[in-house]
Amino acid sequence: MQINDANFEEVKASAGEKPMVIDFWATWCGPCRMIAPIVDEMAEKYADQVVIGKCDVDQSTDLPMKYGIRNIPTLLFFKNGELVDKSVGAIPKNELEDKIKALL
């Protein structure tokens, strides 16, 4: 799911009770490309439980600024609409999965 400046609030509202994870990335970012398949796999695996989306920092600037994104990849973890965790840099699959499970 693509998340951007225009649809963020709508996506957040439609997530309802579901936790949400946003991957801030860019096409030119090597570590972003490294974790992209892991994020995609988690999005499929937890599709019924967690809303997982990606925000291209080159196409959306307000959202990264709002959350102080200075390095990419950065993953933000939301529960009940509130930011509860943050991960900066490429993280291993098991660490991402542990963070997602902690939201449930």
Backbone torsions as a table, in degrees:
resi	resn	phi	psi	omega
1	MET	NA	130.8	177.0
2	GLN	-87.1	127.6	177.4
3	ILE	-116.3	134.0	-178.2
4	ASN	-142.1	-178.7	-179.2
5	ASP	-55.7	-38.6	-173.6
6	ALA	-75.5	-34.1	-173.0
7	ASN	-109.0	-0.3	-174.9
8	PHE	-55.5	-52.2	-177.2
9	GLU	-62.3	-38.1	178.8
10	GLU	-65.9	-44.3	179.2
11	VAL	-63.7	-43.3	-179.9
12	LYS	-61.5	-43.3	179.5
13	ALA	-66.8	-41.3	-177.6
14	SER	-72.7	-19.5	177.5
15	ALA	-65.3	-29.3	178.1
16	GLY	58.8	-120.3	-178.7
17	GLU	-78.8	-16.1	-177.4
18	LYS	-71.8	138.9	171.9
19	PRO	-65.9	164.1	-177.9
20	MET	-136.9	141.0	176.7
21	VAL	-125.5	131.2	177.2
22	ILE	-119.7	127.4	176.9
23	ASP	-99.4	111.7	176.0
24	PHE	-88.8	124.3	-171.5
25	TRP	-149.2	177.6	172.4
26	ALA	-150.3	153.2	-176.8
27	THR	-63.4	-30.0	-176.7
28	TRP	-85.6	-2.5	-174.2
29	CYS	-90.6	113.1	-179.9
30	GLY	-59.2	-52.6	178.8
31	PRO	-60.5	-30.6	177.3
32	CYS	-64.0	-43.5	179.3
33	ARG	-67.4	-29.1	-180.0
34	MET	-67.2	-42.1	-177.7
35	ILE	-90.7	-10.0	-178.0
36	ALA	-53.4	-46.4	179.3
37	PRO	-63.9	-31.9	179.0
38	ILE	-69.1	-44.3	178.6
39	VAL	-62.5	-42.8	178.5
40	ASP	-61.6	-41.4	179.6
41	GLU	-63.6	-42.2	179.0
42	MET	-66.7	-36.2	178.2
43	ALA	-61.5	-39.6	178.0
44	GLU	-71.8	-46.5	-175.9
45	LYS	-63.0	-38.4	-176.1
46	TYR	-109.3	23.7	-175.4
47	ALA	-54.4	-35.4	-178.2
48	ASP	-82.1	-13.5	-172.7
49	GLN	-114.5	-28.4	-173.3
50	VAL	-137.7	139.4	173.2
51	VAL	-89.4	118.5	180.0
52	ILE	-120.9	124.7	-178.2
53	GLY	-139.1	171.9	-178.5
54	LYS	-125.2	143.0	177.6
55	CYS	-124.3	114.8	177.5
56	ASP	-76.9	114.3	-175.3
57	VAL	-68.3	-16.4	177.0
58	ASP	-81.7	-22.1	-179.2
59	GLN	-101.1	-23.4	178.0
60	SER	-126.6	119.9	-178.6
61	THR	-108.2	-27.2	-177.6
62	ASP	-67.5	-44.8	-177.7
63	LEU	-63.3	-48.8	176.2
64	PRO	-60.2	-37.1	179.5
65	MET	-66.7	-42.2	-179.1
66	LYS	-57.7	-38.0	-177.2
67	TYR	-101.5	11.1	174.7
68	GLY	64.9	36.4	179.6
69	ILE	-75.1	114.6	-179.5
70	ARG	-112.9	-24.2	179.6
71	ASN	-129.3	149.0	176.5
72	ILE	-128.2	151.5	-1.8
73	PRO	-72.8	144.7	170.9
74	THR	-128.3	132.5	176.9
75	LEU	-110.4	128.5	175.6
76	LEU	-109.0	138.3	-177.6
77	PHE	-117.3	122.5	-178.3
78	PHE	-114.8	141.0	173.5
79	LYS	-135.8	130.9	-176.3
80	ASN	54.1	36.4	177.6
81	GLY	78.6	-2.0	-177.8
82	GLU	-108.3	141.3	176.1
83	LEU	-69.1	121.8	-177.1
84	VAL	-119.0	-15.8	-178.7
85	ASP	-158.2	159.4	-178.2
86	LYS	-148.6	141.7	177.4
87	SER	-134.3	126.4	-178.7
88	VAL	-111.5	131.0	179.8
89	GLY	96.9	169.9	179.1
90	ALA	-72.1	124.9	179.5
91	ILE	-114.9	152.6	179.1
92	PRO	-68.2	157.5	-177.9
93	LYS	-54.8	-45.9	-176.8
94	ASN	-64.1	-34.4	178.7
95	GLU	-68.8	-42.4	177.3
96	LEU	-62.6	-44.5	-179.5
97	GLU	-63.6	-39.1	177.9
98	ASP	-62.1	-40.3	179.8
99	LYS	-66.4	-39.2	178.1
100	ILE	-65.8	-44.2	179.5
101	LYS	-62.0	-34.6	179.2
102	ALA	-64.6	-24.4	178.6
103	LEU	-77.1	-23.4	-173.6
104	LEU	-81.3	NA	NA
